[in-house]
Amino acid sequence: MVLPVPLFRLRCGVNSYDWGKIGSDSAAAKFAAATPSDSLTIESEKPYAELWMGTHPSNPSKDLESGRTLLDLVESNAMLLSPSVKARYGPKLPFLFKVLSINKALSIQAHPNKTLAEQLHAKDPKNYPDDNHKPEMAIAITDFEGLCGFRPPVEIVHFLENVAPLRSLVGDDEAKAFIRTVGTGDNSSEVTTEKKNALRSAFSALMKSSPEDVASAAKSLVAEAESQGSSFAAGGIESTSGEVMSKLIIRLNKQFPDDIGLFVLFFLNYVTLSPGEALFLRADDIHAYVSGDIIECMAASDNVVRAGFTPKFKDVQNLVDMLTYNYAPIEEQKMTPKEYPYAVLNRAAYSSQSEVILYDPPIDEFSVIRSVLKGDGSKVTFDPIDGPSIIICTGGKGKISVGSKTEEIKEGYVYFVGATAELIMESEGEKDDEFITFKAFCEVEDHSNGVQL
């Protein structure tokens, strides 16, 4: 039996959530619409939030030619995954690859670790649909803003001392205790158990506020933001100025009036990313996305514990209990990509300063490669890897080849590449054009111990 060349173009589903960008302004919608589908017509007034690429049963990708789901394909041919990946993760992709297009803030949330995910799924499968953890990585494809992890405590002290509505919800005694523990002059980001416990206590006090108290304090907070402008919160702090904070509060209050999330802002790092910049979020890390388009890759799970900026199910107590209360300046939470060593550029790619960079988070389920091939005829050849890949083009056009099979690839096209296949991509276009792709992949040590698959 001759197996088909392991290069399949995929049709991927797009989800519509309230926070998504509208119509063709949504990158997720535009990319989905690049592949013909009888079931998708982009509606100009409808929000489109997430394009899913993978085998997750909630929205599985399909082979464009045969119509079979990608899950069916890899279940019936283990070599597409590789024996080592199948042995470790089962007959499915260990990652879920997405494009998110964010018009309104996503919920303030965290994702459970593996142990907690198993417990939550057993108790409440409706709200926690699987038993897996969900560490995730976000790479900006347009300008992006979000909230990521707890600020250094000294920054929270500044806000507690200068934003009366925040202090009123946390409680004066709790605020004083936090300030005593943290101090006001120590700008060190060193994480200590004492500071983490103080952070847990203050954050818990905030999150236990009654809806009536939150609504009252929110009105006062928004009034201060509107009247004080750049002098809001005594001018803010170095990482988040008073002007930025006041505008953010006013904007988010219009999206979610009188929401507890307006006060969580003071506890979390505010981050902006330019295209190509990235964040890695471990399981149990608190975060919220505010605006922009991103590539997101995660362990294959759909578990979310929410507590603000959402009409969906909120699980405040579990969120408060599950967080690690680690903290760091936002620059320490950004990822630093590096040159990918297992790819060869041709002369045209070198001379045009094309690049192939790796985002390699400290987990096993996935890594992502961003390739930018400039001009015409710039080519990259990837060494075979012992695991599966999914590739999406987010700009420009070119060719993609595995073995004897060559296909066109342009904005929105998505391909699956099976394990141990040499992959070649080549740009097409004018001198100033850029052919941009993202490649999610998994490769693990061989754990099959010779077991016949």
VEXKOL-821072 format. One record per residue (C-alpha): residue number from 1; residue in three letters; x, y negated, z negated. Coordinates in steps of 0.5 Angstrom, whole numbers, always signed. Each point is the difference from the previous one (the first is absolute). Layout:
BEGIN
REC     i    aa      xx      yy      zz
REC   NUM   ALA       X       Y       Z
...
This chain:
BEGIN
REC     i    aa      xx      yy      zz
REC     1   MET      +0      +0      +0
REC     2   VAL      +3      -7      +2
REC     3   LEU      -2      -5      -5
REC     4   PRO      -1      -7      +2
REC     5   VAL      +5      -6      +0
REC     6   PRO      -1      -2      -8
REC     7   LEU      -2      -7      +3
REC     8   PHE      -8      -2      -1
REC     9   ARG      -3      -7      +1
REC    10   LEU      -5      -1      -6
REC    11   ARG      -7      -3      -1
REC    12   CYS      +0      -3      -7
REC    13   GLY      -6      -2      -4
REC    14   VAL      -1      -7      -2
REC    15   ASN      -4      -2      -7
REC    16   SER      -5      -6      -1
REC    17   TYR      +1      -3      -7
REC    18   ASP      -2      -7      -2
REC    19   TRP      +7      -2      -1
REC    20   GLY      +2      +1      +7
REC    21   LYS      +2      -5      +6
REC    22   ILE      -6      -1      +4
REC    23   GLY      -1      +3      +7
REC    24   SER      +6      -1      +5
REC    25   ASP      +4      -4      -5
REC    26   SER      +1      +7      -4
REC    27   ALA      +7      +3      +2
REC    28   ALA      -4      +7      -2
REC    29   ALA      -5      -1      +5
REC    30   LYS      +4      -2      +5
REC    31   PHE      +4      +6      +0
REC    32   ALA      -6      +4      -1
REC    33   ALA      -3      -3      +6
REC    34   ALA      +7      +2      +4
REC    35   THR      -2      +7      +1
REC    36   PRO      -7      +2      +3
REC    37   SER      -6      +2      -4
REC    38   ASP      -7      +1      +1
REC    39   SER      -1      -2      -8
REC    40   LEU      +4      -6      +0
REC    41   THR      -2      -7      +3
REC    42   ILE      +3      -6      -4
REC    43   GLU      -6      -5      -3
REC    44   SER      +2      -7      +0
REC    45   GLU      -3      -1      -7
REC    46   LYS      +2      +7      -3
REC    47   PRO      +6      +0      -5
REC    48   TYR      +5      +6      +2
REC    49   ALA      +4      +1      -6
REC    50   GLU      +4      +7      +1
REC    51   LEU      +3      +4      +6
REC    52   TRP      +2      +7      -3
REC    53   MET      +5      +5      +3
REC    54   GLY      +1      +7      -2
REC    55   THR      -4      +6      -3
REC    56   HIS      -4      -3      -6
REC    57   PRO      -7      +3      +1
REC    58   SER      -3      -7      -2
REC    59   ASN      +2      -2      +7
REC    60   PRO      +4      +5      +4
REC    61   SER      +4      -2      +6
REC    62   LYS      -2      +4      +7
REC    63   ASP      +4      +2      +6
REC    64   LEU      -2      -5      +5
REC    65   GLU      +0      +6      +6
REC    66   SER      -3      +6      -4
REC    67   GLY      -4      -4      -5
REC    68   ARG      +2      +5      -5
REC    69   THR      +2      -3      -7
REC    70   LEU      +7      -1      -2
REC    71   LEU      -1      +4      -6
REC    72   ASP      -2      +6      +4
REC    73   LEU      +6      +0      +5
REC    74   VAL      +5      +0      -6
REC    75   GLU      -4      +5      -4
REC    76   SER      +0      +5      +7
REC    77   ASN      +7      -2      +1
REC    78   ALA      +5      +0      -6
REC    79   MET      +6      -2      +4
REC    80   LEU      -3      -7      +2
REC    81   LEU      +1      -1      -8
REC    82   SER      +6      +4      -1
REC    83   PRO      +1      +6      -5
REC    84   SER      +3      -4      -5
REC    85   VAL      -6      -6      +0
REC    86   LYS      -5      +6      +0
REC    87   ALA      +3      +3      -5
REC    88   ARG      +0      -6      -5
REC    89   TYR      -6      -3      +2
REC    90   GLY      -5      +5      +3
REC    91   PRO      -3      +0      +8
REC    92   LYS      -1      -8      +0
REC    93   LEU      +4      -6      +1
REC    94   PRO      +3      -2      -7
REC    95   PHE      -1      -8      +1
REC    96   LEU      -6      -4      +3
REC    97   PHE      +2      -6      +4
REC    98   LYS      -4      -6      +1
REC    99   VAL      -1      -7      +3
REC   100   LEU      -3      -5      -5
REC   101   SER      -3      -7      +2
REC   102   ILE      -2      -4      -6
REC   103   ASN      -5      -6      +1
REC   104   LYS      -2      +0      -8
REC   105   ALA      +3      +3      -6
REC   106   LEU      +0      +7      -1
REC   107   SER      -1      +3      -7
REC   108   ILE      +5      -1      -6
REC   109   GLN      +2      +7      +0
REC   110   ALA      +5      +6      -1
REC   111   HIS      +0      +7      +2
REC   112   PRO      +1      +6      -5
REC   113   ASN      +6      +4      -1
REC   114   LYS      -1      +7      +2
REC   115   THR      -2      +3      -7
REC   116   LEU      -5      -6      -1
REC   117   ALA      -3      +1      +7
REC   118   GLU      -1      +7      -1
REC   119   GLN      -4      -1      -7
REC   120   LEU      -4      -6      +4
REC   121   HIS      -2      +4      +5
REC   122   ALA      -2      +6      -4
REC   123   LYS      -4      -5      -4
REC   124   ASP      -3      -4      +5
REC   125   PRO      +1      +2      +7
REC   126   LYS      -5      -5      +3
REC   127   ASN      +5      -6      -2
REC   128   TYR      +6      +4      +1
REC   129   PRO      +0      +4      +6
REC   130   ASP      +6      +4      -1
REC   131   ASP      +5      +3      -5
REC   132   ASN      +7      -4      +3
REC   133   HIS      +4      -6      -2
REC   134   LYS      +0      -6      +5
REC   135   PRO      +7      -3      +0
REC   136   GLU      +0      -5      +6
REC   137   MET      +4      -5      +4
REC   138   ALA      -2      -6      +3
REC   139   ILE      +4      -3      +6
REC   140   ALA      -3      -7      +3
REC   141   ILE      -2      -1      +7
REC   142   THR      -2      -7      -1
REC   143   ASP      +1      -5      -5
REC   144   PHE      -3      +4      -7
REC   145   GLU      -2      -2      -7
REC   146   GLY      -1      +4      -6
REC   147   LEU      +1      +2      -7
REC   148   CYS      +5      +5      -2
REC   149   GLY      +2      +2      -7
REC   150   PHE      +0      -4      -6
REC   151   ARG      +4      -6      -1
REC   152   PRO      +6      -1      -4
REC   153   PRO      -4      -1      -7
REC   154   VAL      +3      -7      -1
REC   155   GLU      -4      -2      +6
REC   156   ILE      -6      +2      -3
REC   157   VAL      +2      -4      -6
REC   158   HIS      +0      -6      +4
REC   159   PHE      -7      +1      +2
REC   160   LEU      -3      +2      -7
REC   161   GLU      +3      -7      -2
REC   162   ASN      -2      -4      +6
REC   163   VAL      -7      +3      +2
REC   164   ALA      -5      -1      -5
REC   165   PRO      -6      +5      +3
REC   166   LEU      +5      +6      +0
REC   167   ARG      +2      -1      -7
REC   168   SER      -7      +0      -2
REC   169   LEU      -1      +6      +3
REC   170   VAL      +6      +4      -2
REC   171   GLY      -1      -3      -7
REC   172   ASP      +4      -5      -4
REC   173   ASP      +2      +5      -5
REC   174   GLU      +2      +5      +6
REC   175   ALA      +4      -6      +4
REC   176   LYS      +4      -2      -7
REC   177   ALA      +2      +7      -1
REC   178   PHE      +2      +1      +7
REC   179   ILE      +4      -7      +0
REC   180   ARG      +3      +2      -6
REC   181   THR      +3      +7      +3
REC   182   VAL      +2      -3      +6
REC   183   GLY      +3      -6      -2
REC   184   THR      +0      -6      +5
REC   185   GLY      +7      -1      +2
REC   186   ASP      +2      +7      +2
REC   187   ASN      -1      +0      +8
REC   188   SER      +3      +7      +0
REC   189   SER      -4      +6      +4
REC   190   GLU      +3      +5      -5
REC   191   VAL      -5      +5      -2
REC   192   THR      -1      +1      -7
REC   193   THR      -5      +5      -4
REC   194   GLU      -2      -6      -4
REC   195   LYS      -2      -4      +6
REC   196   LYS      -3      +5      +3
REC   197   ASN      -5      +1      -6
REC   198   ALA      -1      -7      +0
REC   199   LEU      -2      +0      +7
REC   200   ARG      -5      +6      -1
REC   201   SER      -3      -4      -6
REC   202   ALA      -1      -6      +4
REC   203   PHE      -2      +2      +6
REC   204   SER      -5      +5      -3
REC   205   ALA      -3      -6      -4
REC   206   LEU      -1      -3      +6
REC   207   MET      -3      +6      +4
REC   208   LYS      -5      +1      -6
REC   209   SER      -3      -7      +1
REC   210   SER      -8      +0      +1
REC   211   PRO      -3      -2      +6
REC   212   GLU      -3      -6      -3
REC   213   ASP      +7      -3      -3
REC   214   VAL      +3      +2      +7
REC   215   ALA      -5      -4      +4
REC   216   SER      +0      -6      -5
REC   217   ALA      +8      +0      +0
REC   218   ALA      +0      +0      +8
REC   219   LYS      -4      -6      +1
REC   220   SER      +5      -4      -5
REC   221   LEU      +6      +3      +4
REC   222   VAL      -3      -1      +7
REC   223   ALA      -1      -8      -3
REC   224   GLU      +7      +0      -2
REC   225   ALA      +3      +2      +6
REC   226   GLU      -4      -4      +4
REC   227   SER      +1      -7      -4
REC   228   GLN      +7      +2      -1
REC   229   GLY      +3      +2      +6
REC   230   SER      +8      +1      +0
REC   231   SER      +0      -2      -7
REC   232   PHE      -4      +6      -2
REC   233   ALA      +3      +4      -5
REC   234   ALA      +5      -5      -2
REC   235   GLY      +2      +1      +7
REC   236   GLY      +1      +7      +0
REC   237   ILE      +6      +4      +0
REC   238   GLU      +6      +1      +5
REC   239   SER      -3      +6      +3
REC   240   THR      -7      -3      +1
REC   241   SER      -1      -7      +0
REC   242   GLY      -6      -4      -3
REC   243   GLU      -2      -2      +7
REC   244   VAL      +0      +8      +2
REC   245   MET      -4      +2      -6
REC   246   SER      -5      -5      +0
REC   247   LYS      -2      +1      +8
REC   248   LEU      +0      +8      -1
REC   249   ILE      -5      -1      -6
REC   250   ILE      -4      -4      +4
REC   251   ARG      +0      +4      +6
REC   252   LEU      -1      +7      -4
REC   253   ASN      -6      -3      -4
REC   254   LYS      -3      -1      +7
REC   255   GLN      +1      +7      +1
REC   256   PHE      -2      +3      -7
REC   257   PRO      -3      -5      -4
REC   258   ASP      +1      +0      -7
REC   259   ASP      +4      +6      +0
REC   260   ILE      +5      +3      -5
REC   261   GLY      +5      +0      +6
REC   262   LEU      +1      -7      -1
REC   263   PHE      +3      +1      -6
REC   264   VAL      +4      +6      +1
REC   265   LEU      +4      -5      +5
REC   266   PHE      +4      -3      -5
REC   267   PHE      +3      +7      -2
REC   268   LEU      +2      +3      +7
REC   269   ASN      +5      -2      +4
REC   270   TYR      -2      -4      +6
REC   271   VAL      +3      +2      +7
REC   272   THR      +1      -2      +7
REC   273   LEU      +3      +4      +5
REC   274   SER      +2      -2      +7
REC   275   PRO      +0      +5      +6
REC   276   GLY      +4      +6      -2
REC   277   GLU      +1      -1      -7
REC   278   ALA      -3      +5      -5
REC   279   LEU      -2      +2      -7
REC   280   PHE      +0      +7      -3
REC   281   LEU      -5      +2      -5
REC   282   ARG      +0      +6      -5
REC   283   ALA      -5      +3      -2
REC   284   ASP      -3      -3      -7
REC   285   ASP      +2      -7      +3
REC   286   ILE      -5      -6      +0
REC   287   HIS      -1      -4      +6
REC   288   ALA      -5      -3      +5
REC   289   TYR      +1      -2      +7
REC   290   VAL      -3      -7      +2
REC   291   SER      +1      -2      +7
REC   292   GLY      +4      +3      +7
REC   293   ASP      +1      +6      +4
REC   294   ILE      +5      +5      -3
REC   295   ILE      +2      +7      +2
REC   296   GLU      -1      +5      -6
REC   297   CYS      +2      +7      -1
REC   298   MET      -2      +4      -6
REC   299   ALA      +0      +7      -3
REC   300   ALA      -6      +3      +3
REC   301   SER      -5      -2      -5
REC   302   ASP      -7      -5      -1
REC   303   ASN      +1      -1      -7
REC   304   VAL      -1      -7      -3
REC   305   VAL      -1      -3      -7
REC   306   ARG      -3      -7      +1
REC   307   ALA      -2      -5      -5
REC   308   GLY      -1      -7      +3
REC   309   PHE      -1      -3      +7
REC   310   THR      -5      +5      +2
REC   311   PRO      -7      +2      +1
REC   312   LYS      +2      +7      -1
REC   313   PHE      +0      +5      -6
REC   314   LYS      +5      -3      -5
REC   315   ASP      +3      +4      -5
REC   316   VAL      +3      -5      -5
REC   317   GLN      +2      +5      -6
REC   318   ASN      +4      +5      +5
REC   319   LEU      +4      -6      +3
REC   320   VAL      +2      -3      -6
REC   321   ASP      +2      +7      -3
REC   322   MET      +4      +2      +6
REC   323   LEU      +4      -6      +1
REC   324   THR      +7      +1      -1
REC   325   TYR      +1      -8      -2
REC   326   ASN      +7      +0      +3
REC   327   TYR      +1      -7      +3
REC   328   ALA      +5      -3      +4
REC   329   PRO      +1      -7      +5
REC   330   ILE      -3      +1      +6
REC   331   GLU      +6      +0      +4
REC   332   GLU      +2      +7      -4
REC   333   GLN      -6      +3      +3
REC   334   LYS      +1      -1      +7
REC   335   MET      +4      +5      +4
REC   336   THR      +6      -1      +4
REC   337   PRO      +0      +4      +6
REC   338   LYS      +6      +3      +3
REC   339   GLU      +3      +2      +7
REC   340   TYR      -3      +7      +2
REC   341   PRO      +7      +4      +1
REC   342   TYR      -4      +6      +4
REC   343   ALA      -2      -4      +7
REC   344   VAL      +5      -2      +6
REC   345   LEU      -1      -7      +4
REC   346   ASN      +1      +0      +7
REC   347   ARG      +5      -6      +3
REC   348   ALA      -7      -4      +1
REC   349   ALA      -2      +0      -7
REC   350   TYR      +7      -1      -3
REC   351   SER      +1      -6      +4
REC   352   SER      -7      -3      -1
REC   353   GLN      +1      +1      -8
REC   354   SER      -6      +5      +0
REC   355   GLU      +0      +3      -7
REC   356   VAL      -3      +7      -3
REC   357   ILE      -1      -1      -8
REC   358   LEU      -2      +5      -5
REC   359   TYR      -4      -2      -6
REC   360   ASP      +1      +6      -5
REC   361   PRO      -4      +0      -6
REC   362   PRO      +2      +4      -6
REC   363   ILE      -5      +6      +1
REC   364   ASP      +0      +6      +5
REC   365   GLU      -6      +0      +3
REC   366   PHE      +2      -6      +5
REC   367   SER      +4      -5      +3
REC   368   VAL      -1      -5      +6
REC   369   ILE      +5      -2      +5
REC   370   ARG      -2      -7      +4
REC   371   SER      +3      -1      +7
REC   372   VAL      +1      -6      +4
REC   373   LEU      +2      +1      +7
REC   374   LYS      +1      -7      +4
REC   375   GLY      +0      -1      +7
REC   376   ASP      -1      +5      +5
REC   377   GLY      +3      +7      +0
REC   378   SER      +3      +0      -7
REC   379   LYS      +0      +7      -2
REC   380   VAL      +0      +4      -7
REC   381   THR      +1      +7      -1
REC   382   PHE      -2      +3      -6
REC   383   ASP      +4      +6      -3
REC   384   PRO      -5      +6      -1
REC   385   ILE      -3      +1      -7
REC   386   ASP      -2      +6      -4
REC   387   GLY      -7      -3      -1
REC   388   PRO      -6      -4      +3
REC   389   SER      -1      -7      +2
REC   390   ILE      -5      -5      +2
REC   391   ILE      +1      -6      +5
REC   392   ILE      -4      -7      +1
REC   393   CYS      +2      -5      +4
REC   394   THR      -2      -7      -2
REC   395   GLY      +3      -4      +5
REC   396   GLY      +3      +0      +7
REC   397   LYS      +0      +6      +5
REC   398   GLY      +5      +6      +2
REC   399   LYS      +0      +7      +1
REC   400   ILE      +0      +6      -5
REC   401   SER      +4      +7      +2
REC   402   VAL      +0      +6      -4
REC   403   GLY      +4      +6      +5
REC   404   SER      -3      +0      +7
REC   405   LYS      -6      -4      -3
REC   406   THR      +0      -8      +1
REC   407   GLU      -6      -5      -1
REC   408   GLU      -2      -7      +0
REC   409   ILE      +0      -3      -7
REC   410   LYS      -3      -7      -1
REC   411   GLU      -3      -4      -6
REC   412   GLY      -5      +4      -4
REC   413   TYR      +2      +7      +3
REC   414   VAL      +2      +5      -5
REC   415   TYR      +4      +6      +1
REC   416   PHE      +1      +7      -4
REC   417   VAL      +7      +3      +1
REC   418   GLY      +1      +7      -3
REC   419   ALA      +6      +2      -4
REC   420   THR      +7      +1      +3
REC   421   ALA      -2      -4      +6
REC   422   GLU      +5      -5      +3
REC   423   LEU      -4      -6      +1
REC   424   ILE      +2      -6      +5
REC   425   MET      -3      -6      +1
REC   426   GLU      +2      -6      +5
REC   427   SER      -3      -7      +1
REC   428   GLU      -3      -3      +6
REC   429   GLY      -1      -7      +1
REC   430   GLU      +3      -7      +1
REC   431   LYS      +7      -2      -3
REC   432   ASP      -4      -4      -6
REC   433   ASP      -5      +6      -2
REC   434   GLU      +0      +5      -6
REC   435   PHE      -2      +7      +0
REC   436   ILE      -2      +1      -7
REC   437   THR      -1      +7      -3
REC   438   PHE      -1      +3      -7
REC   439   LYS      +2      +7      -1
REC   440   ALA      -3      +4      -7
REC   441   PHE      +4      +6      -1
REC   442   CYS      +1      +6      -5
REC   443   GLU      +6      +4      -1
REC   444   VAL      +2      +5      -6
REC   445   GLU      +5      +5      -2
REC   446   ASP      -2      +7      +2
REC   447   HIS      -5      +3      -5
REC   448   SER      -3      +5      +4
REC   449   ASN      +6      +6      -3
REC   450   GLY      -1      +3      +7
REC   451   VAL      -7      +1      -1
REC   452   GLN      -4      +2      +7
REC   453   LEU      -5      -5      +1
